[in-house]
Amino acid sequence: MSINEIVGIIEGKILCEGCSPDLKYTTGFASDLMSDVLTIKSENLILITGLVNIQSIRTAEMSDINCIIFARNKVVNEDMIEIARENNITLISSPYSMFRVCGLLSQAGIQPVF
């Protein structure tokens, strides 16, 4: 599934375009615990979180995650956007809860990590 398809499904807004728009995503993982995210090894993974701070960007960088969806219209600051841009990480904001974002993406074919 492409970034544009994801944005449409979750009524999202792209905050930072980092990765190629042609990249296809197949799996997703939702967590506010970045220590849990560090244990995941999966290619083309979407991280869904409500944790809006530099740590979420740094965790994605260390885990080779290049797409983060922030639930509940969380506000991302310029420092986060700059670090995401430097690391080719796409940031998306959605008005929906984490639960709803996960449900919508699951219905559309995104698979869980486990």
C-alpha positions in Angstrom: 0.0 0.0 0.0 1.4 3.4 -0.9 1.7 6.5 1.3 -1.1 8.2 -0.7 -3.4 5.2 -0.2 -2.6 5.2 3.5 -3.3 8.9 3.9 -6.6 8.5 2.1 -7.7 5.6 4.3 -6.9 7.3 7.6 -7.9 10.8 6.4 -4.3 11.8 7.2 -2.1 14.7 6.4 1.5 14.3 5.3 3.7 16.4 7.7 7.0 15.4 6.2 7.7 13.4 3.0 10.8 11.4 3.7 10.7 8.1 1.8 9.8 7.4 -1.8 6.0 7.7 -2.5 6.3 4.5 -4.6 7.4 2.4 -1.6 4.7 -0.2 -0.7 3.9 -1.0 2.9 2.6 -4.4 4.0 2.9 -4.4 7.8 2.0 -2.1 10.7 2.8 -1.9 14.4 1.1 0.4 17.0 2.8 1.4 20.2 3.6 4.3 22.5 6.4 2.2 24.1 9.5 2.8 22.0 11.3 0.0 23.7 8.7 -2.4 22.2 9.3 -0.8 18.7 13.0 -1.5 19.0 12.2 -5.3 19.2 10.5 -5.3 15.8 12.3 -6.3 12.7 10.2 -6.0 9.6 10.6 -4.3 6.2 8.3 -1.6 5.0 6.7 -1.3 8.4 4.3 1.5 9.4 4.7 2.7 13.0 1.4 4.0 14.5 1.8 6.0 17.7 0.5 8.8 19.9 3.9 9.5 21.3 5.0 12.8 19.8 8.6 13.6 20.7 12.1 13.3 19.3 12.4 9.8 20.8 9.7 8.4 18.4 11.7 9.7 15.4 15.1 8.4 16.8 13.5 5.0 17.5 12.2 4.8 13.9 15.6 5.7 12.6 17.3 2.9 14.7 14.7 0.4 13.6 14.8 1.3 9.9 11.2 2.5 9.9 10.5 5.1 7.3 6.8 5.9 8.0 5.2 7.1 11.2 1.5 7.8 11.7 0.7 10.0 14.7 -2.8 9.4 16.0 -5.3 11.9 17.5 -4.1 14.9 15.5 -0.9 15.1 17.6 1.2 18.2 16.9 4.7 17.5 15.5 7.3 20.2 16.1 9.9 21.5 13.6 12.8 19.6 15.3 11.0 16.4 14.7 10.3 17.2 11.1 13.9 18.2 10.5 15.2 14.9 12.0 12.6 12.9 10.0 13.6 14.7 6.8 17.3 14.0 7.4 16.5 10.3 7.9 14.0 10.0 5.0 11.1 9.2 7.4 7.6 10.2 6.3 5.4 11.6 9.0 1.6 11.5 8.8 -1.0 12.9 11.2 -4.4 11.3 11.5 -7.5 12.7 13.4 -8.4 9.1 14.4 -7.4 7.2 17.6 -4.7 4.5 17.4 -7.3 1.9 17.6 -9.3 3.2 14.6 -6.1 3.8 12.5 -5.1 0.2 13.1 -8.6 -1.1 12.3 -8.8 0.9 9.0 -5.4 -0.1 7.9 -6.1 -3.8 8.8 -9.3 -3.7 6.8 -7.3 -2.3 3.9 -4.9 -5.2 4.0 -2.0 -4.0 6.2 -0.9 -7.0 8.2 0.2 -7.0 11.9 3.8 -7.9 12.8 2.5 -10.7 15.0 
